[in-house]
């Protein structure tokens, strides 16, 4: 952030930015307390899925700062959808994270396989590259890290994306496609045995060649490089269903201004600057230097330049077709907050599916759980009260 802040202060010598790096631990709870205090920070970083919790404590963009039109023009469609309400702009993102399929190039080449494009391609490749211990039958090398909730990192994002690709509405999660999708996911472990819960967490397993493929966000590239610098890998777009328009997944953090900010004009001036191509290019260059693998910029003009980087290209490309929901993982939500509660219902549904419980019952419980939680935040209509017997 330092080069970005330096550039802004140079343009605005009368404004000083005090940037405080925060621990992810209990971050959501601490931000909530800070925003509700009499002296909140002027600017906070929030996750887009937190807007239902925080919108009342935020100051939308005043005139002459960041307009809804600018946001729609300079960013991907999903950004306006998430951050504009009633023509009011609630903030701006600097990066926009998506999912990609990380592939061990050497393992696929040994079997003369191309990187998968569809879910069926993925399953075929996973079966082809899996290796078992001859005596015990245990997995020596897994095909793809999918199928459970224990050691598949980012599983909430992956399963949510699969449901969206199947045409499921996550605000009204019902229909035969839900059960079919959950079963398809759990079958990677229970039926096809291309992954299991004895393996290390997916990123570590991939880095140590214990699995040939994982689905993960771009910033995992940095971890893979740190664990195994000599690993031969590439990233391709996430698998899709054949004959439908592609749907990918995004998880976005954004900068917002506190309603009780002592410096609202200056704060919005800085957030508008952070939304600019100039600031995002500085951030991208700085992150490239610092970590080797920067995250995809949210501003389209800079993202297009970033997509010249072969690792980032699939992540940037998928921003055009990205959707999201309140089931994004790794958002540091408190246990009782929106994301955590929805993810728990989804986790229970996956675990019930993997033990072959009755399909209709699982989907009904999942639907009722989602409606109950979402209605508490005003995101769907409250369910009618149960008739008394």
VEXLUMZA-193645 format. One record per residue (C-alpha): residue number from 1; z, x, y. Coordinates in Angstrom, 1 decimal. Last residue first. Example, Ala and Ser with C-alpha at 12.3 -4.5 7.8 and 13.67 -1.06 7.14 Angstrom:
2
+-----+--------+--------+--------+
! pos !      z !      x !      y !
+-----+--------+--------+--------+
!   2 !    7.1 !   13.7 !   -1.1 !
!   1 !    7.8 !   12.3 !   -4.5 !
+-----+--------+--------+--------+
end
This chain:
389
+-----+--------+--------+--------+
! pos !      z !      x !      y !
+-----+--------+--------+--------+
! 389 !   15.0 !  -50.9 !  -28.7 !
! 388 !   14.8 !  -49.8 !  -25.0 !
! 387 !   11.2 !  -49.1 !  -23.9 !
! 386 !   10.7 !  -45.4 !  -23.0 !
! 385 !   10.4 !  -44.9 !  -19.2 !
! 384 !    6.8 !  -44.5 !  -18.0 !
! 383 !    5.8 !  -40.8 !  -17.8 !
! 382 !    5.9 !  -39.3 !  -14.3 !
! 381 !    2.5 !  -38.9 !  -12.6 !
! 380 !    1.3 !  -35.3 !  -12.8 !
! 379 !    1.9 !  -32.2 !  -10.6 !
! 378 !    5.0 !  -33.7 !   -8.9 !
! 377 !    7.2 !  -30.8 !  -10.0 !
! 376 !    9.3 !  -32.9 !  -12.3 !
! 375 !    6.0 !  -34.5 !  -13.5 !
! 374 !    4.8 !  -31.2 !  -14.8 !
! 373 !    7.9 !  -30.7 !  -17.0 !
! 372 !    7.8 !  -34.2 !  -18.6 !
! 371 !    4.1 !  -34.2 !  -19.0 !
! 370 !    4.0 !  -30.8 !  -20.7 !
! 369 !    6.8 !  -31.8 !  -23.1 !
! 368 !    5.1 !  -35.1 !  -23.9 !
! 367 !    1.8 !  -33.4 !  -24.6 !
! 366 !    3.3 !  -30.7 !  -26.8 !
! 365 !    5.3 !  -33.2 !  -28.8 !
! 364 !    2.2 !  -35.3 !  -29.3 !
! 363 !    0.1 !  -32.3 !  -30.2 !
! 362 !    2.6 !  -31.2 !  -32.9 !
! 361 !    3.0 !  -34.7 !  -34.3 !
! 360 !   -0.7 !  -35.1 !  -34.7 !
! 359 !   -1.1 !  -31.8 !  -36.6 !
! 358 !    1.6 !  -32.3 !  -39.2 !
! 357 !    3.3 !  -29.0 !  -39.9 !
! 356 !    1.3 !  -26.2 !  -41.4 !
! 355 !    3.8 !  -23.4 !  -40.7 !
! 354 !    1.4 !  -21.7 !  -38.3 !
! 353 !    0.9 !  -25.0 !  -36.5 !
! 352 !    4.7 !  -25.3 !  -35.9 !
! 351 !    4.8 !  -21.8 !  -34.4 !
! 350 !    1.8 !  -22.6 !  -32.2 !
! 349 !    3.4 !  -25.8 !  -30.9 !
! 348 !    6.8 !  -24.2 !  -30.3 !
! 347 !    5.0 !  -21.4 !  -28.3 !
! 346 !    3.2 !  -24.0 !  -26.2 !
! 345 !    6.4 !  -25.9 !  -25.5 !
! 344 !    8.1 !  -22.5 !  -24.5 !
! 343 !    5.1 !  -21.6 !  -22.3 !
! 342 !    5.6 !  -24.9 !  -20.4 !
! 341 !    9.3 !  -24.1 !  -19.8 !
! 340 !    8.7 !  -20.5 !  -18.7 !
! 339 !    5.8 !  -21.5 !  -16.4 !
! 338 !    7.8 !  -24.2 !  -14.5 !
! 337 !   11.2 !  -22.6 !  -14.1 !
! 336 !   14.3 !  -22.7 !  -16.3 !
! 335 !   14.0 !  -19.2 !  -17.8 !
! 334 !   13.2 !  -17.7 !  -14.4 !
! 333 !    9.6 !  -16.7 !  -13.9 !
! 332 !    8.8 !  -13.0 !  -14.0 !
! 331 !    5.0 !  -13.8 !  -13.9 !
! 330 !    4.3 !  -12.0 !  -17.2 !
! 329 !    2.4 !  -14.9 !  -18.6 !
! 328 !    0.2 !  -17.6 !  -17.0 !
! 327 !    1.1 !  -21.0 !  -18.4 !
! 326 !    1.0 !  -22.9 !  -15.1 !
! 325 !   -2.8 !  -23.0 !  -15.3 !
! 324 !   -5.9 !  -20.9 !  -14.7 !
! 323 !   -9.6 !  -21.0 !  -14.4 !
! 322 !  -12.2 !  -18.2 !  -14.0 !
! 321 !  -15.9 !  -18.7 !  -14.2 !
! 320 !  -16.9 !  -16.5 !  -11.2 !
! 319 !  -13.9 !  -14.2 !  -11.8 !
! 318 !  -15.4 !  -13.3 !  -15.2 !
! 317 !  -17.8 !  -10.8 !  -13.6 !
! 316 !  -15.0 !   -8.9 !  -12.0 !
! 315 !  -13.1 !   -8.5 !  -15.3 !
! 314 !  -16.3 !   -7.5 !  -17.2 !
! 313 !  -17.2 !   -4.9 !  -14.5 !
! 312 !  -13.8 !   -3.3 !  -14.3 !
! 311 !  -14.2 !   -0.8 !  -17.2 !
! 310 !  -17.8 !    0.0 !  -16.3 !
! 309 !  -17.0 !    0.8 !  -12.6 !
! 308 !  -20.0 !   -0.6 !  -10.7 !
! 307 !  -17.9 !   -3.8 !  -10.6 !
! 306 !  -15.8 !   -2.4 !   -7.9 !
! 305 !  -18.7 !   -2.7 !   -5.4 !
! 304 !  -19.0 !   -6.4 !   -6.3 !
! 303 !  -15.2 !   -6.8 !   -6.1 !
! 302 !  -15.3 !   -5.4 !   -2.5 !
! 301 !  -17.7 !   -8.1 !   -1.3 !
! 300 !  -16.0 !  -10.8 !   -3.3 !
! 299 !  -12.5 !  -10.2 !   -1.9 !
! 298 !  -10.0 !  -10.5 !   -4.9 !
! 297 !  -10.3 !   -6.9 !   -5.8 !
! 296 !  -10.2 !   -6.2 !   -9.6 !
! 295 !   -7.2 !   -4.0 !  -10.5 !
! 294 !   -7.4 !   -0.2 !  -10.1 !
! 293 !   -7.9 !    2.0 !  -13.1 !
! 292 !   -7.4 !    5.7 !  -12.3 !
! 291 !   -3.8 !    5.2 !  -11.2 !
! 290 !   -3.3 !    6.8 !   -7.8 !
! 289 !   -6.8 !    7.7 !   -6.8 !
! 288 !   -8.3 !    4.4 !   -8.0 !
! 287 !   -5.3 !    2.5 !   -6.4 !
! 286 !   -6.0 !    4.2 !   -3.0 !
! 285 !   -9.7 !    3.4 !   -3.3 !
! 284 !   -9.0 !   -0.2 !   -4.2 !
! 283 !   -6.4 !   -0.6 !   -1.4 !
! 282 !   -8.7 !    0.8 !    1.2 !
! 281 !  -11.6 !   -1.5 !   -0.1 !
! 280 !   -9.2 !   -4.4 !    0.1 !
! 279 !   -8.3 !   -3.6 !    3.7 !
! 278 !  -11.9 !   -3.4 !    4.8 !
! 277 !  -13.0 !   -6.4 !    2.9 !
! 276 !  -10.4 !   -8.5 !    4.7 !
! 275 !   -7.7 !  -10.6 !    3.0 !
! 274 !   -5.1 !   -7.9 !    3.8 !
! 273 !   -6.1 !   -8.2 !    7.5 !
! 272 !   -5.5 !  -12.0 !    7.4 !
! 271 !   -2.1 !  -11.3 !    5.9 !
! 270 !   -1.3 !   -8.8 !    8.7 !
! 269 !   -2.3 !  -11.3 !   11.4 !
! 268 !   -0.4 !  -14.0 !    9.6 !
! 267 !    2.8 !  -11.9 !    9.9 !
! 266 !    2.1 !  -11.1 !   13.5 !
! 265 !    1.8 !  -14.8 !   14.4 !
! 264 !    4.8 !  -15.8 !   12.3 !
! 263 !    7.2 !  -13.1 !   13.6 !
! 262 !   10.8 !  -14.5 !   12.9 !
! 261 !    9.5 !  -16.1 !    9.7 !
! 260 !   11.2 !  -19.4 !    9.0 !
! 259 !    8.2 !  -20.9 !    7.2 !
! 258 !    7.8 !  -17.6 !    5.3 !
! 257 !    4.2 !  -16.1 !    5.2 !
! 256 !    2.3 !  -15.7 !    1.9 !
! 255 !    0.7 !  -12.8 !    0.1 !
! 254 !   -0.9 !  -13.6 !   -3.2 !
! 253 !   -0.6 !  -12.9 !   -7.0 !
! 252 !   -3.3 !  -14.2 !   -9.2 !
! 251 !   -3.7 !  -14.8 !  -13.0 !
! 250 !   -7.2 !  -15.5 !  -14.2 !
! 249 !   -8.8 !  -16.9 !  -17.3 !
! 248 !  -12.5 !  -17.2 !  -18.5 !
! 247 !  -14.8 !  -20.1 !  -19.1 !
! 246 !  -18.4 !  -19.6 !  -20.0 !
! 245 !  -20.7 !  -22.7 !  -19.9 !
! 244 !  -21.0 !  -24.2 !  -23.3 !
! 243 !  -23.6 !  -23.5 !  -26.1 !
! 242 !  -21.5 !  -21.1 !  -28.2 !
! 241 !  -17.8 !  -20.8 !  -27.6 !
! 240 !  -16.8 !  -17.8 !  -25.6 !
! 239 !  -15.3 !  -14.4 !  -26.3 !
! 238 !  -13.8 !  -12.4 !  -23.4 !
! 237 !  -16.2 !  -10.1 !  -21.5 !
! 236 !  -16.5 !   -6.5 !  -22.7 !
! 235 !  -14.2 !   -3.5 !  -22.3 !
! 234 !  -14.8 !   -0.1 !  -23.9 !
! 233 !  -12.9 !    2.3 !  -26.1 !
! 232 !  -12.9 !    5.9 !  -27.5 !
! 231 !   -9.3 !    7.1 !  -27.5 !
! 230 !   -8.8 !   10.7 !  -26.2 !
! 229 !   -6.1 !    9.8 !  -23.5 !
! 228 !   -3.9 !    8.0 !  -26.0 !
! 227 !   -0.6 !    6.6 !  -24.6 !
! 226 !   -1.5 !    7.1 !  -20.9 !
! 225 !   -5.1 !    6.0 !  -21.2 !
! 224 !   -3.9 !    2.8 !  -23.0 !
! 223 !   -1.3 !    2.1 !  -20.3 !
! 222 !   -3.9 !    2.5 !  -17.5 !
! 221 !   -6.3 !    0.2 !  -19.3 !
! 220 !   -3.6 !   -2.4 !  -19.6 !
! 219 !   -4.2 !   -3.0 !  -15.8 !
! 218 !   -7.4 !   -4.9 !  -16.7 !
! 217 !   -5.8 !   -7.8 !  -18.4 !
! 216 !   -5.7 !   -8.2 !  -22.2 !
! 215 !   -7.6 !   -9.4 !  -25.3 !
! 214 !   -7.2 !   -6.8 !  -28.1 !
! 213 !   -9.6 !   -5.2 !  -30.6 !
! 212 !   -9.7 !   -2.5 !  -33.4 !
! 211 !   -6.0 !   -2.6 !  -34.3 !
! 210 !   -3.7 !    0.2 !  -35.5 !
! 209 !   -5.8 !    2.7 !  -33.5 !
! 208 !   -2.7 !    4.1 !  -31.6 !
! 207 !   -3.8 !    2.7 !  -28.2 !
! 206 !   -4.7 !   -0.7 !  -29.9 !
! 205 !   -1.2 !   -1.0 !  -31.6 !
! 204 !    0.5 !    0.0 !  -28.4 !
! 203 !   -1.4 !   -2.7 !  -26.4 !
! 202 !   -0.8 !   -5.3 !  -29.2 !
! 201 !    2.9 !   -4.9 !  -29.7 !
! 200 !    3.5 !   -2.9 !  -32.9 !
! 199 !    2.4 !   -4.3 !  -36.3 !
! 198 !    4.8 !   -6.2 !  -38.7 !
! 197 !    4.0 !   -9.5 !  -37.1 !
! 196 !    0.5 !   -9.8 !  -38.6 !
! 195 !   -3.2 !   -9.3 !  -37.7 !
! 194 !   -6.6 !   -9.7 !  -39.5 !
! 193 !   -4.9 !  -12.0 !  -42.2 !
! 192 !   -7.8 !  -14.5 !  -42.2 !
! 191 !   -5.6 !  -17.5 !  -43.1 !
! 190 !   -2.2 !  -17.1 !  -41.6 !
! 189 !   -2.8 !  -14.4 !  -39.0 !
! 188 !   -6.2 !  -15.1 !  -37.4 !
! 187 !   -5.6 !  -18.7 !  -38.6 !
! 186 !   -3.0 !  -19.2 !  -35.9 !
! 185 !   -5.7 !  -19.3 !  -33.2 !
! 184 !   -8.1 !  -21.6 !  -35.0 !
! 183 !   -5.2 !  -23.9 !  -35.8 !
! 182 !   -4.1 !  -24.1 !  -32.1 !
! 181 !   -7.8 !  -24.8 !  -31.2 !
! 180 !   -8.2 !  -27.5 !  -33.8 !
! 179 !   -4.9 !  -29.2 !  -32.8 !
! 178 !   -5.9 !  -29.3 !  -29.2 !
! 177 !   -9.5 !  -30.3 !  -29.8 !
! 176 !   -8.3 !  -33.5 !  -31.6 !
! 175 !   -7.1 !  -35.0 !  -28.3 !
! 174 !   -4.2 !  -34.3 !  -26.0 !
! 173 !   -3.0 !  -32.0 !  -23.2 !
! 172 !   -3.1 !  -34.0 !  -20.0 !
! 171 !   -2.4 !  -31.4 !  -17.3 !
! 170 !   -4.0 !  -28.8 !  -19.6 !
! 169 !   -7.2 !  -30.7 !  -19.8 !
! 168 !   -8.9 !  -29.6 !  -23.1 !
! 167 !  -12.6 !  -28.8 !  -23.0 !
! 166 !  -12.5 !  -26.3 !  -25.9 !
! 165 !  -12.9 !  -23.5 !  -23.4 !
! 164 !   -9.8 !  -24.8 !  -21.6 !
! 163 !   -7.9 !  -24.7 !  -24.9 !
! 162 !   -9.1 !  -21.1 !  -25.6 !
! 161 !   -8.0 !  -20.1 !  -22.1 !
! 160 !   -4.5 !  -21.5 !  -22.6 !
! 159 !   -4.3 !  -19.7 !  -25.9 !
! 158 !   -5.3 !  -16.3 !  -24.3 !
! 157 !   -3.0 !  -16.8 !  -21.2 !
! 156 !    0.0 !  -17.7 !  -23.4 !
! 155 !   -0.8 !  -14.9 !  -25.8 !
! 154 !   -0.6 !  -12.2 !  -23.1 !
! 153 !    0.9 !   -9.7 !  -25.6 !
! 152 !    0.3 !  -10.5 !  -29.2 !
! 151 !    3.5 !   -9.2 !  -30.9 !
! 150 !    5.6 !  -12.3 !  -31.5 !
! 149 !    3.5 !  -15.3 !  -30.4 !
! 148 !    1.0 !  -15.4 !  -33.3 !
! 147 !   -2.7 !  -15.4 !  -34.2 !
! 146 !   -4.5 !  -12.7 !  -32.3 !
! 145 !   -4.5 !   -8.9 !  -32.1 !
! 144 !   -7.9 !   -8.2 !  -33.7 !
! 143 !   -9.0 !   -6.4 !  -36.9 !
! 142 !   -5.8 !   -4.8 !  -38.1 !
! 141 !   -5.6 !   -1.3 !  -39.6 !
! 140 !   -3.2 !   -0.5 !  -42.4 !
! 139 !   -2.5 !   -4.2 !  -43.1 !
! 138 !   -0.3 !   -4.5 !  -46.1 !
! 137 !   -1.9 !   -5.0 !  -49.6 !
! 136 !    1.0 !   -2.9 !  -51.1 !
! 135 !   -1.1 !   -0.7 !  -53.4 !
! 134 !   -4.5 !   -0.3 !  -51.6 !
! 133 !   -3.1 !   -0.4 !  -48.0 !
! 132 !   -5.4 !   -2.8 !  -46.2 !
! 131 !   -8.2 !   -2.1 !  -43.7 !
! 130 !   -9.6 !   -4.6 !  -41.1 !
! 129 !  -13.0 !   -3.6 !  -39.7 !
! 128 !  -15.2 !   -6.3 !  -41.3 !
! 127 !  -12.6 !   -9.1 !  -40.9 !
! 126 !  -12.2 !   -8.4 !  -37.2 !
! 125 !  -16.0 !   -8.2 !  -36.7 !
! 124 !  -16.5 !  -11.6 !  -38.3 !
! 123 !  -13.7 !  -13.2 !  -36.4 !
! 122 !  -15.0 !  -11.8 !  -33.1 !
! 121 !  -18.6 !  -12.9 !  -33.8 !
! 120 !  -17.1 !  -16.4 !  -34.5 !
! 119 !  -15.2 !  -16.4 !  -31.2 !
! 118 !  -18.5 !  -15.5 !  -29.4 !
! 117 !  -19.7 !  -12.3 !  -27.7 !
! 116 !  -18.5 !   -9.7 !  -30.1 !
! 115 !  -19.1 !   -5.9 !  -29.4 !
! 114 !  -21.9 !   -4.8 !  -31.7 !
! 113 !  -21.2 !   -3.7 !  -35.3 !
! 112 !  -22.6 !   -0.8 !  -37.2 !
! 111 !  -19.4 !   -0.6 !  -39.3 !
! 110 !  -18.6 !    3.0 !  -38.1 !
! 109 !  -19.8 !    1.8 !  -34.6 !
! 108 !  -17.1 !   -0.9 !  -34.5 !
! 107 !  -14.3 !    1.7 !  -35.2 !
! 106 !  -15.7 !    4.2 !  -32.7 !
! 105 !  -16.0 !    1.7 !  -29.9 !
! 104 !  -12.4 !    0.4 !  -30.1 !
! 103 !  -12.9 !   -2.8 !  -28.2 !
! 102 !  -10.9 !   -4.2 !  -25.3 !
! 101 !  -11.8 !   -7.9 !  -24.7 !
! 100 !  -11.2 !   -8.8 !  -21.1 !
!  99 !   -8.8 !  -11.0 !  -19.2 !
!  98 !   -8.6 !  -11.6 !  -15.5 !
!  97 !   -6.5 !  -10.3 !  -12.6 !
!  96 !   -7.3 !  -11.1 !   -9.0 !
!  95 !   -6.4 !   -8.6 !   -6.3 !
!  94 !   -5.5 !   -8.8 !   -2.6 !
!  93 !   -4.7 !  -12.5 !   -2.6 !
!  92 !   -4.4 !  -14.7 !    0.5 !
!  91 !   -1.9 !  -17.3 !    1.6 !
!  90 !   -1.2 !  -21.0 !    2.0 !
!  89 !   -4.4 !  -22.1 !    3.7 !
!  88 !   -4.3 !  -25.7 !    4.9 !
!  87 !   -7.5 !  -27.7 !    4.5 !
!  86 !   -5.4 !  -30.4 !    2.7 !
!  85 !   -4.4 !  -27.8 !    0.1 !
!  84 !   -6.0 !  -24.3 !    0.0 !
!  83 !   -4.5 !  -21.6 !   -2.2 !
!  82 !   -5.3 !  -22.4 !   -5.8 !
!  81 !   -8.8 !  -24.1 !   -5.4 !
!  80 !   -9.6 !  -21.7 !   -2.6 !
!  79 !   -8.9 !  -18.8 !   -4.9 !
!  78 !  -10.7 !  -20.3 !   -8.0 !
!  77 !  -14.1 !  -20.4 !   -6.1 !
!  76 !  -14.2 !  -16.6 !   -5.7 !
!  75 !  -13.4 !  -15.1 !   -2.2 !
!  74 !  -15.2 !  -14.4 !    1.0 !
!  73 !  -16.8 !  -17.8 !    1.7 !
!  72 !  -14.1 !  -20.2 !    0.4 !
!  71 !  -11.3 !  -18.1 !    2.1 !
!  70 !  -13.3 !  -17.9 !    5.3 !
!  69 !  -13.9 !  -21.7 !    5.3 !
!  68 !  -10.2 !  -22.4 !    4.6 !
!  67 !   -9.4 !  -20.4 !    7.8 !
!  66 !   -7.4 !  -17.2 !    8.1 !
!  65 !   -6.0 !  -16.5 !   11.6 !
!  64 !   -7.4 !  -18.3 !   14.6 !
!  63 !   -5.5 !  -21.6 !   13.8 !
!  62 !   -2.2 !  -21.1 !   12.0 !
!  61 !   -2.2 !  -20.2 !    8.3 !
!  60 !    0.3 !  -22.3 !    6.3 !
!  59 !    4.0 !  -21.4 !    6.8 !
!  58 !    5.9 !  -21.4 !    3.5 !
!  57 !    9.2 !  -22.8 !    2.4 !
!  56 !    7.8 !  -26.2 !    1.5 !
!  55 !    5.1 !  -24.6 !   -0.7 !
!  54 !    7.6 !  -22.7 !   -2.8 !
!  53 !    8.2 !  -24.5 !   -6.1 !
!  52 !    4.8 !  -26.1 !   -6.3 !
!  51 !    3.2 !  -22.8 !   -5.1 !
!  50 !    4.7 !  -20.8 !   -8.0 !
!  49 !    1.6 !  -20.9 !  -10.2 !
!  48 !   -0.2 !  -18.9 !   -7.4 !
!  47 !    2.3 !  -16.0 !   -8.0 !
!  46 !    4.1 !  -14.9 !   -4.9 !
!  45 !    4.2 !  -11.8 !   -2.6 !
!  44 !    6.4 !  -12.4 !    0.4 !
!  43 !    5.8 !  -12.0 !    4.2 !
!  42 !    8.2 !  -12.4 !    7.1 !
!  41 !   11.2 !  -11.7 !    4.9 !
!  40 !   13.7 !  -14.6 !    5.3 !
!  39 !   16.4 !  -14.6 !    7.9 !
!  38 !   18.0 !  -18.1 !    7.8 !
!  37 !   17.9 !  -18.1 !    4.0 !
!  36 !   15.6 !  -20.4 !    1.9 !
!  35 !   12.9 !  -17.7 !    1.5 !
!  34 !   15.4 !  -15.1 !    0.4 !
!  33 !   17.0 !  -17.3 !   -2.2 !
!  32 !   13.6 !  -18.3 !   -3.6 !
!  31 !   12.4 !  -14.7 !   -3.6 !
!  30 !   15.5 !  -13.6 !   -5.5 !
!  29 !   15.0 !  -16.3 !   -8.2 !
!  28 !   11.3 !  -15.4 !   -8.6 !
!  27 !   12.1 !  -11.7 !   -8.9 !
!  26 !   14.7 !  -12.0 !  -11.6 !
!  25 !   13.8 !   -8.4 !  -12.6 !
!  24 !   10.3 !   -7.5 !  -11.2 !
!  23 !   12.0 !   -4.9 !   -9.0 !
!  22 !   11.0 !   -5.0 !   -5.3 !
!  21 !    9.1 !   -2.6 !   -3.1 !
!  20 !    9.9 !   -3.1 !    0.5 !
!  19 !    7.2 !   -2.8 !    3.1 !
!  18 !    8.3 !   -2.6 !    6.8 !
!  17 !    5.2 !   -3.2 !    8.8 !
!  16 !    5.3 !   -2.2 !   12.5 !
!  15 !    3.2 !   -4.2 !   15.1 !
!  14 !    2.6 !   -2.9 !   18.7 !
!  13 !    0.1 !   -0.2 !   17.5 !
!  12 !   -2.2 !   -2.9 !   16.0 !
!  11 !   -5.4 !   -1.2 !   14.8 !
!  10 !   -3.5 !    2.0 !   13.8 !
!   9 !   -0.8 !   -0.2 !   12.3 !
!   8 !   -3.4 !   -2.0 !   10.1 !
!   7 !   -4.9 !    1.3 !    8.8 !
!   6 !   -1.4 !    2.7 !    8.1 !
!   5 !   -0.4 !   -0.4 !    6.2 !
!   4 !   -3.5 !   -0.2 !    4.0 !
!   3 !   -3.0 !    3.6 !    3.4 !
!   2 !    0.7 !    2.9 !    2.4 !
!   1 !    0.0 !    0.0 !    0.0 !
+-----+--------+--------+--------+
end
